[in-house]
Structure formats: C-alpha cells, structure tokens
Amino acid sequence: MIMTLSGKRAVVTGGSRGIGFAVARALVRAGAAVMICARNGRDIEAAVDSLRGCGAGTVVGQTCDVRDPEQVRALIRSCVARLGRIDILVNNAAARRAFKSVEEMSVEEWRTTIGTNLDGVFYGCHFAVPEMKKTGGGFIINISSLAGKNAFAGGSAYNASKFGLTGLSEALMEEVRHNDIRVAYIMPGSVDTGSRSSPGGSGDSWKMAPEDVAEVVVSTLTQHPRCLVSRVEMRPSKPRKK
C-alpha cells in the first residue's frame, strides 16, 4: 500500500520560489490542497497563479513571516479554516545570506538566520501538532541542509540553525510518533534554486534542482504508514571539482 496525497491538506512555508515552490507544485500535481506562504504578497500572488491548473489539487496563499509566532499561528489557523484541516506541514522557509565570520556578523544577521531557520520551524510545529492530533495524525517534513552536519568557516549562524533543526526534528519525532504524526527532515547539499523554478537561472548545472528535493518529499510522504523515512541526505552526483 502506497499512501495517496489526493485530498490531503498541506502548508508549505517559503513556497513562492525555489525548493518550496517545487514542493508545492509536486503536491498539487499529486492532488493535495496546498497553502503556500512567504513574506512578500506579490510573490505569493504570482506563485499561486503559476500553480493553479498544474494538477488536480488546489492552491491558496497567505503572507507570513515565520519569525513572528503570531503570524505562524494565523497561518495554521487559516489553513484549517480555508482547507478544512492540516495533514502535512513542510517547513521550508530559510535565510541563507549571512555567511560571515562570528566576528563580522551583526547581531541582526544572526537573529534573522536563527529566527527564520530554527524559530520559524518550531512555531510551525508548535501550532500544527495540536491540529494534527485533532484529526488523527499528519506528517511534518523539515527542509534542512547538509550544513546541519558539516560545519564550515563563515557558516556559524547557518550551521547553528541547521544543527539545531536536526535536534528539533529528532526530538519531535519521538514525541509525536504514537499520535500518528510522522516527522522527517531532508538535508540537501547544493541546490540551484534559480535555474528551473525561477527564470534567469544561474547555470550551475552540476547542482541538484529544486524538483529533486520535491520528488524526495513526495516519496517520503507516500511511504506505507508503518514506515518512517526520518532523515534523508541528498548530494549532487557529480559536484564541481575543486
């Protein structure tokens, strides 16, 4: 038995572009009703327009800054009100720009990275889990990174957020598995988030595509309920030679 996604209700954070957009599109094609969010309302409108009609599922959008717990609370409530419930939460929203040494990084850059990549995931899980318990279960997938196990110079904030996401994901998995809520996290390496899901790509053909990550998300979600693929590592098969 392979689980079907038809009729499932999903929230995808950071869903207006890149990996989030590819995941949302894959879910819509699989027949799910999807709510995407991002901070920019125009980006949401454009993404929703692009996603409509690409599959059997439906799509709606809402602005949300995942660093704000009240906005995340409103996002989950909106999904329940508009779509009927929440079966799937894909925590994808991430900040990646502050690659600086600890000495050079500003306090605001640190807070933005941790607030988006770790606090935002906690808020999503915190508000989604009670709703999933009400309807008999669900699935949470956190989009992490290989930076969650491999530290690098200049990556202090990003590494800290992704290492923390590993701990959060694994602890939550233990907490809710007997409530029929499955928790998994996916750790991609280099992904060319500008080449296929957005116009004017960077041309980094050696990198993975957002669709590669989306395919793994769908595969993870559709495993038999007795099986939990709790952690997935992904890498380009032929990385650029140094």
Beta strands, then each sheet from edge to edge (+ up, - down):
strand 1: 9-13
strand 2: 33-38
strand 3: 59-63
strand 4: 88-91
strand 5: 138-143
strand 6: 181-188
strand 7: 231-234
sheet 1: 3+ 2+ 1+ 4+ 5+ 6+ 7+
end
